[in-house]
Amino acid sequence: MKNPGQVDSLVAALEEILAIDPADLKEAILSANLERNGSIAVARGIAAAQVIRIKDLNLSYLHVADDYVRVYPDGPAMSHILGYVGATDAKNPLAGKTGLELQYDGQLRGADGTLVVYRDATGQPIDTKVSELPKVGARLVTAIDADLQRYFHGRLRQGLAVLGREAGVGLAMDPRNGEVLAMVSLPSFDNNKVSKYLKASNQPLFNRAVSGSYTPGSTIKPLMGLAALREGVIDPLKQILSVGYIELPNPYDPEKPSRFLDWRPQGWVDIRSALARSSNVYFYEVGGGFEDQDGLGIGKLREYWQYFQLGSKTGIDLPGENSGFLPEPEEKEARTGQIWRIGDTYNVSIGQGDLMLTPIQLMSFISSVANGGRIYRPHLLLGLPGEVMLDYSGWESELKEVQEGMKDAVTESYGTAHMLASLPFSAAGKTGSSQVANNTRTNAFFVGYAPAEEPEIAILVLIENAREGSLNAIPIAKDVLNWYYENRIANDKNEPVQP
């Protein structure tokens, strides 16, 4: 059908019924090679009412045929991982739009077959013949533990509901190879009914796990500990006194010194105790220096952030990954007109200020602490080799101090993650609270791994706008780790040995 009048009439009719772009449809019709392909697909997945209206047009060159559609059995629990398919234009009516559907669209899509329709002189079809069989797309198998994913999704959703909140992230990774075992981003969506979420103000289609950017709070302190030990700024026996704050003289008003707070007085703390207690004063001093204690300084901090792959995309096999943001003095001065001050260094040393990470970046780093110094490229597709992005396994003494500090956070009564001490296996962890929106809201973090000695799972829990800081993330982390022990580790131990 190349008659311009016929084409314009058809495009006008289908635009009204199907709400598709008339320019794309017209171009697809006029450019179609009907000698090679007997038909072109205009739309897929149309409603019954649309089918009736199309048939009522009574046009011999329009044909409605049965087709396959994607069905996502787990809906919201898996939606940010799987993504969804949709129309791109009239030439490509079904393609991956987000998630694995987009990442691996070329493998999943396969290829359409060709059906030749023979017509008589009046245009009526008289016979059909398949000239080319369709090709089925590849089968993808992911590393996602489906049962863990469902549980993590439900438990995080429940925890948010209790707090009257709706946004958060849950991640689980195998620290031995970078396989992503679970990825939850809330609010989520039902990828069987995507259109109802397109204009939602709470951004349910936004994958916070890879695209969200957050100040990490105290979860940055394990990295700070590694850097300070490596640079010789501190040694494992060095103790720093926290009376609940440090003060810097104010040259403009000596009566009003600048005060930087700890979340409570900690007394004398070394690296392990500082991590377990999450002492701000300790990390202010090793980050920025104070009196006779040297600090790393912002230059060295940036070097170590970059060394540990922060500020760069991890390369996870999902679209839309964010790279985060690493602050620097020159950028701040250009943006704000204000110079970089020691207070800025103090703030980023405890994961506040302008330092921004994605949850998947933070998860990758914590997994490297768990496994003894290897950052793997995180991946969802099962069978990909464990690609090592950074190997600092030679840092045995530094890693030991940080690992012990994260264990003490769980086992010691003063540890900020002591709630995990009742788990049926050993765990290590680090809590974090980051102030956002001019200190009017607090995001709560937990990162950790288990078993502490030979880790099989590393997890991250993030609650946006939490009511009581990191305390709200720990019960969720505890239940997820307990589920993993009961359903994976304990089950493996109880399996009979094969003769």
Residue pairs with C-beta under 8 A, 6 or more apart in sequence:
1 7
1 10
1 29
1 61
2 30
7 26
7 29
7 30
8 26
10 29
10 59
10 62
11 22
11 25
11 26
11 29
12 22
13 57
14 20
14 25
14 42
14 43
14 54
15 21
15 22
15 25
17 50
17 53
17 54
18 42
18 43
18 46
18 50
20 42
20 43
20 87
20 90
21 89
21 90
24 89
24 90
24 91
25 42
25 90
27 90
28 40
28 42
28 89
28 90
28 91
29 40
29 90
32 40
36 114
37 114
38 114
38 115
38 116
38 117
38 128
38 131
39 63
39 115
39 117
40 90
40 91
41 90
41 93
41 112
42 90
42 93
43 87
43 93
44 67
44 69
44 87
44 93
44 94
45 67
45 69
46 54
51 64
54 62
54 64
55 64
60 119
60 122
60 123
60 124
60 125
61 123
63 117
63 125
70 84
70 85
70 101
70 192
71 192
72 78
72 79
72 82
72 84
72 190
72 191
72 192
74 146
74 149
74 150
75 190
75 191
75 192
76 153
76 188
76 189
76 190
77 149
77 150
77 153
77 154
77 184
77 188
78 144
78 146
78 149
78 191
79 99
79 188
79 189
79 190
79 191
80 98
80 99
80 183
80 184
80 185
80 188
80 207
80 209
81 99
81 100
81 142
81 144
81 149
81 183
81 318
81 380
82 99
82 100
82 101
82 191
83 96
83 97
83 98
83 99
83 100
83 101
83 102
83 103
83 191
84 96
84 97
84 98
84 99
84 101
84 191
84 194
85 94
85 95
85 96
85 97
85 101
86 94
86 95
86 97
86 194
87 93
87 94
87 95
88 95
94 109
95 102
95 105
95 109
96 102
96 103
96 104
96 105
96 108
96 109
97 194
98 205
98 207
98 319
98 320
99 207
99 318
99 319
100 108
100 140
100 142
100 317
100 318
100 380
100 381
101 108
102 319
103 317
103 318
103 319
104 138
104 140
104 317
104 381
107 137
107 138
107 140
108 137
108 138
108 140
109 137
110 134
110 135
110 136
110 137
110 138
111 134
111 135
112 134
113 130
113 132
113 133
113 134
113 135
114 130
114 131
114 132
115 128
115 129
115 130
115 131
116 128
116 129
116 130
116 131
117 125
117 127
117 128
118 125
118 126
118 127
118 128
118 129
119 125
119 126
120 126
140 381
141 381
141 382
141 383
142 380
142 381
142 382
143 174
143 179
143 180
143 181
143 379
143 380
143 381
143 382
144 180
144 181
144 182
144 183
144 380
145 172
145 181
145 182
145 488
147 487
148 172
148 181
148 182
148 480
148 483
148 484
148 487
148 488
149 181
149 182
149 183
149 184
151 480
151 483
152 170
152 172
152 182
152 184
152 480
153 170
153 182
153 184
153 186
153 188
155 170
155 476
155 479
155 480
155 483
156 168
156 170
156 184
156 186
156 461
156 476
157 186
159 168
159 463
159 472
159 475
159 476
160 166
160 167
160 168
160 186
160 463
163 463
163 466
163 467
163 472
164 467
165 463
165 464
165 465
165 466
165 467
166 186
166 187
166 202
167 186
167 187
167 202
167 208
167 463
167 464
167 465
168 184
168 186
168 208
168 461
168 462
168 463
168 464
169 184
169 185
169 186
169 208
169 209
169 212
169 359
169 460
169 461
169 462
170 182
170 183
170 184
170 459
170 460
170 461
170 462
170 476
170 480
171 180
171 182
171 183
171 184
171 209
171 359
171 360
171 363
171 459
171 460
172 180
172 181
172 182
172 183
172 457
172 458
172 459
172 460
172 480
172 484
173 179
173 180
173 181
173 363
173 364
173 367
173 378
173 457
173 458
173 459
174 181
174 456
174 457
174 458
175 367
175 368
175 370
175 371
175 376
175 449
175 455
175 456
175 457
175 458
176 371
176 386
176 455
176 456
177 376
177 386
178 364
178 367
178 376
178 377
178 378
178 379
178 386
178 387
179 378
179 379
179 380
179 382
179 386
180 316
180 378
180 379
180 380
181 457
183 209
183 380
184 209
185 206
185 207
185 208
185 209
185 212
186 208
187 200
187 202
187 203
187 204
188 204
189 197
189 200
189 204
189 205
190 196
190 197
194 205
197 204
197 205
198 205
206 212
207 318
207 320
208 359
208 462
209 358
209 359
209 360
210 316
210 318
210 320
210 321
210 322
210 358
210 359
210 360
211 320
211 321
211 322
211 358
212 322
212 358
212 359
213 322
213 324
213 325
213 356
213 357
213 358
214 356
214 357
214 358
214 359
214 434
214 436
214 443
214 462
215 351
215 352
215 353
215 354
215 355
215 356
215 357
215 434
215 435
215 436
215 443
216 351
216 355
216 357
216 362
216 432
216 434
216 445
217 350
217 351
217 352
217 432
217 433
217 434
217 443
217 445
217 470
218 278
218 280
218 350
218 351
218 430
218 431
218 432
218 433
218 445
218 470
219 351
219 362
219 366
219 430
219 431
219 432
219 445
219 446
219 447
220 349
220 350
220 351
220 355
220 357
220 432
221 274
221 275
221 278
221 283
221 350
221 351
221 430
221 432
222 275
222 365
222 366
222 369
222 402
222 405
222 406
222 430
223 304
223 305
223 308
223 310
223 365
224 283
224 286
224 287
224 296
224 349
225 271
225 274
225 275
225 398
225 401
225 402
225 405
226 304
226 369
226 395
226 398
226 399
226 402
227 233
227 296
227 300
227 301
227 304
228 234
228 271
228 286
228 287
228 296
229 235
229 236
229 271
229 397
229 398
229 401
229 402
230 304
230 395
230 398
231 296
231 300
233 286
233 294
233 295
233 296
234 271
234 286
236 270
236 271
236 272
236 397
236 401
237 270
238 270
238 271
239 268
239 269
239 270
240 268
240 269
240 270
240 274
240 279
240 281
240 282
240 285
240 286
240 293
241 267
241 268
241 269
241 281
242 262
242 265
242 266
242 267
242 268
242 269
242 279
242 280
242 281
242 282
243 265
243 281
244 261
244 262
244 264
244 265
244 266
244 281
245 259
245 260
245 261
245 262
245 281
246 259
246 260
246 281
246 284
246 285
246 290
247 257
247 258
247 259
247 260
248 257
248 258
248 260
248 342
248 343
249 257
249 258
250 256
250 257
250 258
258 343
260 280
260 281
260 284
260 343
260 346
261 280
262 279
262 280
262 281
263 278
263 280
263 433
266 273
266 274
266 277
266 279
266 281
266 282
269 277
269 279
269 282
271 282
271 401
271 402
271 405
272 401
272 404
272 405
272 408
273 279
273 405
273 408
273 414
274 282
274 283
274 405
275 402
275 405
275 406
275 408
275 409
275 430
276 405
276 406
276 408
276 409
276 412
276 414
276 415
276 416
277 414
277 415
277 416
278 409
278 416
278 430
278 431
278 432
280 350
283 349
283 350
284 290
284 346
284 349
284 350
285 293
285 295
286 293
286 295
286 296
286 349
287 295
287 296
287 301
287 345
287 346
287 348
287 349
287 350
288 295
288 296
288 297
288 342
288 345
288 346
288 349
289 295
289 297
289 342
295 345
295 349
296 304
296 349
297 345
298 327
298 328
298 329
298 340
298 344
298 345
298 348
301 345
301 348
301 349
302 326
302 328
305 311
305 326
305 355
306 312
306 326
307 390
308 365
308 368
308 375
308 390
309 361
309 364
309 365
309 375
309 389
309 390
310 324
310 326
310 357
310 361
310 365
311 323
311 324
311 325
311 326
312 323
313 321
313 322
313 323
314 321
314 358
314 360
314 361
314 364
314 377
314 378
314 389
315 321
315 377
315 378
315 389
316 360
316 377
316 378
316 379
316 380
317 379
317 380
317 381
317 384
318 380
321 358
321 360
322 358
323 358
324 356
324 357
324 358
324 361
325 354
325 355
325 356
326 355
327 344
327 348
327 353
327 354
327 355
328 340
329 339
329 340
329 344
332 338
332 339
332 340
332 344
332 354
333 339
333 340
344 353
344 354
347 353
348 354
348 355
351 432
351 434
352 434
352 435
359 460
359 462
360 378
362 445
362 447
362 460
363 378
363 447
363 458
363 460
364 375
364 376
364 378
364 389
365 375
366 430
366 447
366 448
366 449
366 458
366 460
367 375
367 376
367 449
367 458
368 374
368 375
368 376
368 390
368 392
369 399
369 402
369 403
369 406
369 449
370 428
370 449
370 455
370 458
371 455
372 393
372 396
372 399
373 391
373 392
373 393
373 394
373 395
373 399
374 388
374 390
374 391
374 392
374 393
375 388
375 389
375 390
375 391
376 386
376 387
376 388
376 389
377 387
377 389
379 387
393 399
403 428
403 452
406 428
406 429
406 430
406 448
406 452
407 426
407 428
407 452
408 415
409 415
409 416
409 417
409 418
409 428
409 429
409 430
409 431
410 417
410 418
410 420
410 421
410 426
410 427
410 428
410 429
410 448
410 452
411 418
411 421
411 426
412 418
415 421
416 430
416 431
416 470
417 427
417 429
417 430
417 431
417 446
417 448
417 474
417 477
419 474
419 475
419 478
420 427
420 429
420 448
420 474
420 477
420 478
420 481
423 450
423 478
423 481
423 482
423 485
424 482
424 485
424 486
424 490
425 450
425 451
425 481
425 485
425 489
426 450
426 451
426 452
426 453
427 448
427 449
427 450
427 451
427 452
427 481
428 448
428 449
428 450
428 452
428 455
429 446
429 447
429 448
429 449
429 474
429 477
430 446
430 447
430 448
431 444
431 445
431 446
431 470
431 471
431 473
431 474
432 444
432 445
432 446
432 447
432 470
433 442
433 443
433 444
433 445
433 466
433 469
433 470
434 442
434 443
434 445
435 441
435 442
436 442
436 443
441 464
441 465
442 465
442 466
442 469
443 462
443 463
443 464
443 465
443 466
444 461
444 462
444 463
444 466
444 468
444 469
444 470
444 471
444 472
444 473
445 460
445 461
445 462
445 470
445 473
446 459
446 460
446 461
446 470
446 473
446 474
446 476
446 477
447 458
447 459
447 460
448 458
448 459
448 477
448 481
449 455
449 457
449 458
449 459
450 456
450 457
450 481
450 484
450 485
451 489
456 484
456 488
456 489
457 481
457 484
457 488
459 477
459 480
459 481
461 473
461 474
461 476
461 477
461 480
462 473
463 472
463 473
463 476
466 472
466 473
